[in-house]
Amino acid sequence: MLSTSIKLSISKDSSVPVKDQLIEQIGLQIASGTLKPKDKLPSIRALAQRLGIHHSTITAAYSHLEDAGLLEIRQGSGVRVAHRQLGGESQQKELSMDQLFKQLLARAAEQGMSRDELRSFTQKMLDVKPIKRIVVVDRNQDFHAILLDELTPHFDLPIEPITFENLSKKKELLKDSLIVTSFYHLYPLQSLDIDPTRFVVCTVEPGRDEIDALVALKPGSLMACISVSPTLLKMANNMAAALRGEEVAVRCLAKDDAQEIQYIMKHANLVLCDGPSEKIVKAAAGKIPVKVFHLYSPATLTAIRERLTKWN
């Protein structure tokens, strides 16, 4: 079924390439769960006509998202959001414990496994080491400080951000860690032998409040974006360009650029920042509206707590 939830806006006059505008918007809608696994996206031709742009731009954006493991592009079936369940296809409906176990028994029998072998394997899988840490996988190393800032106050266990490349070299961490990642980074992790009971795939914040505040700005306004992450600043700039084009000026600053932050506060109409920058920004902003963007949603925190409670 063609997704009716996808919302796209572009600015052809912006200095940000239209391809990048599309990548940020579609990627965020997938990672936040707005677009669901197997949702069908508009065809390349249909979306090009809808947005009034060349089909090669749509092709480039879709191909980038396919390479990232977020989309599946297949001849005859079109463009769909990739399934994102570790170890196999996602189920169309939730199954009861009885149904799940009967499916397991049936598959085991079909594979020639005996009852004793299944019992031994099940016991081995359940008798695992206690969870000692929460390992957060994100390929953007400049996101790691943000993830630490967001997760540390909520959990007693150490938080260890890591890239996929480093985790693949330190596979011993898989034995006694809860692995947490977003949909952006699920694709490469499927190559590792991860216990599914110790793996949480999170939704990121869709940034609705921040987007609404940006859209509400009057033409000629100035929005300041302040973060410890150059990657996050680039994403914010791309999103702002797609939604407002040149109507709203955007100034992106690093958290440590204290002099520039003080100066920009004299002119800004809205400030967006990450968690690590919040204290500095609010102290300098005065009466200027400040929106603090969080990468992980409250639902993510709940999912991590539940997995630690039920499976540690």
C-alpha positions in Angstrom: 0.0 0.0 0.0 1.3 3.5 -0.9 2.1 5.4 2.2 -0.1 8.4 2.8 2.0 9.6 5.7 5.1 10.8 3.9 5.4 14.5 3.9 8.0 16.2 1.8 8.9 19.9 1.2 11.7 21.2 -0.9 13.2 24.6 -1.8 14.8 24.8 -5.3 16.3 28.2 -4.5 18.3 27.0 -1.4 22.0 26.5 -1.5 21.4 23.0 0.0 21.0 20.4 -2.8 17.5 19.1 -3.2 18.8 15.5 -3.0 20.1 16.3 0.6 16.8 17.9 1.5 15.0 14.7 0.5 17.5 12.4 2.2 17.1 14.2 5.6 13.3 14.3 5.5 12.7 10.7 4.3 15.5 9.3 6.6 14.0 11.1 9.6 10.5 9.9 8.9 11.8 6.3 8.7 14.0 6.5 11.8 11.2 8.1 13.9 8.7 5.4 12.9 6.4 7.8 10.9 7.1 5.6 7.9 6.7 1.9 8.8 8.5 -1.2 7.5 7.1 -2.2 4.1 5.4 1.1 3.5 5.5 1.9 -0.2 6.9 5.2 -1.3 6.0 7.1 -4.5 7.7 5.9 -7.6 10.7 7.9 -8.9 8.6 9.3 -11.8 5.6 10.1 -9.6 7.6 11.9 -6.9 9.6 13.8 -9.5 6.3 15.1 -11.1 4.8 15.9 -7.6 7.9 18.0 -6.6 8.6 19.3 -10.1 12.2 18.2 -10.1 14.3 15.9 -12.4 13.9 12.2 -11.8 17.7 11.7 -11.4 17.5 13.7 -8.2 14.9 11.3 -6.8 16.9 8.3 -8.0 20.0 9.6 -6.2 18.2 10.2 -2.9 16.5 6.8 -3.0 19.7 5.1 -3.9 21.5 6.8 -1.0 18.8 5.6 1.4 18.9 2.1 -0.1 22.7 1.9 0.5 22.0 2.9 4.1 19.6 0.0 4.5 16.6 2.2 5.0 14.8 1.5 1.6 14.3 -1.5 -0.6 14.1 -0.9 -4.3 12.9 -3.8 -6.4 11.9 -4.1 -10.0 8.1 -4.6 -10.2 7.4 -3.9 -6.5 8.7 -0.3 -6.4 10.3 1.5 -3.4 9.5 0.4 0.1 10.8 1.0 3.6 13.1 -1.8 4.5 12.1 -4.4 7.1 14.2 -3.7 10.2 13.9 -6.8 12.4 17.2 -8.4 13.5 17.5 -11.8 12.0 14.6 -11.9 9.6 11.3 -10.5 8.3 9.1 -8.5 10.7 5.7 -10.0 11.5 2.5 -8.5 10.2 0.8 -9.0 13.6 1.8 -9.8 17.2 1.7 -13.4 18.1 0.8 -14.9 21.5 3.4 -16.8 23.5 1.7 -20.1 22.5 1.8 -19.2 18.8 5.4 -18.1 18.9 6.6 -21.3 20.7 4.6 -23.5 18.3 6.3 -21.8 15.4 9.7 -22.4 17.0 8.9 -26.1 17.6 7.7 -26.5 14.0 10.8 -24.8 12.6 13.1 -26.9 14.8 11.4 -30.1 13.7 11.7 -29.1 10.1 15.4 -28.6 10.5 15.8 -32.1 12.0 16.5 -30.9 15.6 15.5 -33.2 18.4 13.6 -32.3 21.6 16.8 -32.7 23.7 18.8 -30.6 21.3 16.2 -27.8 21.5 16.1 -28.0 25.3 19.9 -27.8 25.5 20.1 -24.9 23.1 17.3 -23.0 24.9 19.0 -23.4 28.2 22.3 -22.2 26.7 20.6 -19.1 25.3 19.0 -18.2 28.6 22.0 -18.9 30.8 23.9 -15.8 29.7 26.1 -13.3 31.6 24.5 -10.4 33.4 24.3 -7.1 31.4 27.2 -4.9 32.5 26.8 -1.9 30.2 24.6 -0.3 27.5 26.4 -0.1 24.2 25.0 2.5 21.9 25.9 2.0 18.2 26.1 5.1 16.0 28.4 5.6 13.1 28.5 9.4 13.7 31.2 9.7 16.4 30.2 13.3 17.0 26.8 12.1 18.1 28.4 10.1 21.0 28.6 13.0 23.4 24.9 13.7 22.8 23.9 10.1 23.4 25.9 10.0 26.6 24.2 13.2 27.8 20.8 11.8 27.0 21.1 8.3 28.4 23.4 8.6 31.4 20.9 10.3 33.8 18.3 7.5 33.2 20.4 4.4 33.8 22.8 3.1 36.5 24.8 1.0 34.0 27.7 2.6 32.1 26.8 3.9 28.7 29.4 3.2 26.0 28.8 4.8 22.5 30.6 3.0 19.7 30.7 2.8 15.9 29.8 -0.4 14.1 33.4 -0.8 12.9 34.8 -0.7 16.5 32.1 -3.0 17.8 32.9 -5.6 15.1 36.5 -5.5 16.4 35.4 -5.9 20.1 32.8 -8.7 19.7 33.4 -9.7 23.4 31.1 -6.8 24.3 28.2 -8.7 22.8 28.3 -11.2 25.6 27.5 -8.9 28.5 26.0 -5.8 26.9 22.6 -4.5 25.9 23.1 -3.2 22.3 21.1 -0.1 21.4 20.9 1.5 18.0 18.5 3.5 15.8 17.0 2.4 12.5 19.7 4.4 10.7 22.4 1.8 11.9 20.5 -1.5 11.9 21.6 -2.7 8.5 25.3 -3.4 9.2 24.5 -4.8 12.6 22.7 -7.7 11.1 26.0 -9.2 10.2 26.9 -9.7 13.9 25.9 -12.6 16.1 23.7 -10.5 18.5 21.4 -12.1 21.1 18.0 -10.6 20.0 16.9 -10.4 23.7 19.8 -8.0 24.2 19.2 -5.8 21.2 16.9 -2.7 21.2 16.2 -0.8 18.0 15.0 2.7 18.8 13.0 5.4 17.2 14.6 8.8 17.1 12.7 12.0 17.9 10.8 13.3 14.8 11.5 16.9 15.9 7.9 17.9 15.4 8.0 20.7 18.0 11.2 22.1 16.4 9.7 21.8 12.9 6.5 23.6 14.0 8.6 26.4 15.6 10.6 26.8 12.4 7.5 26.8 10.1 5.9 29.5 12.4 8.8 31.9 12.0 8.1 35.1 10.0 10.0 35.5 6.7 13.3 37.3 7.4 13.8 35.7 10.8 17.0 34.2 12.0 17.3 30.7 13.5 20.4 29.7 15.4 21.4 26.0 15.7 24.0 25.1 18.4 25.4 21.7 18.9 28.5 19.7 19.8 27.9 17.7 16.6 28.8 19.0 13.1 26.7 16.2 11.6 23.6 17.3 13.6 24.2 20.9 12.5 24.3 19.9 8.9 21.1 17.9 9.2 19.3 20.8 10.8 20.5 23.1 8.1 19.3 20.7 5.4 15.9 20.4 7.1 15.5 24.2 7.5 16.4 24.7 3.8 13.8 22.2 2.7 11.0 23.7 4.8 11.8 27.4 4.5 14.3 27.9 1.8 15.8 31.4 1.9 12.8 32.8 3.8 14.6 32.1 7.1 18.3 32.6 7.7 20.1 29.8 9.6 23.3 30.2 11.6 24.9 27.0 12.8 27.4 27.2 15.7 29.5 24.9 17.7 28.9 24.8 21.5 32.4 26.0 22.2 32.1 29.1 20.1 31.1 31.3 23.1 31.8 34.7 21.5 29.7 33.9 18.4 26.9 32.5 20.6 26.7 35.7 22.6 26.6 37.7 19.4 24.0 35.7 17.6 21.6 35.9 20.6 21.3 39.6 19.9 19.6 38.8 16.6 18.1 35.3 16.7 14.3 34.8 16.7 14.6 31.0 17.6 17.4 28.8 18.9 17.7 25.0 18.5 20.3 23.1 20.5 21.2 19.7 21.7 21.4 18.4 25.3 25.1 19.1 25.9 24.6 22.7 24.8 21.4 23.4 26.7 22.9 25.0 29.8 25.1 27.4 27.9 22.4 28.3 25.3 19.7 29.0 27.9 22.0 31.2 29.9 22.8 33.3 26.9 19.3 33.3 25.2 17.4 35.3 27.7 13.8 35.6 26.4 14.6 34.1 23.0 12.6 30.8 22.5 14.9 27.8 22.9 14.0 24.3 21.6 16.2 21.4 22.9 16.4 18.5 20.4 16.8 15.0 21.7 18.0 12.1 19.5 16.2 9.4 21.4 12.5 9.5 22.2 10.8 8.7 25.6 9.6 5.5 24.0 13.3 4.5 23.6 14.0 5.0 27.2 11.0 2.9 28.1 12.1 0.1 25.7 15.6 0.0 27.2 14.2 -0.1 30.8 11.8 -2.9 30.0 14.4 -5.0 28.3 16.8 -4.6 31.2 14.0 -5.5 33.7 12.7 -8.5 31.8 15.8 -10.0 30.2 18.8 -9.2 32.5 
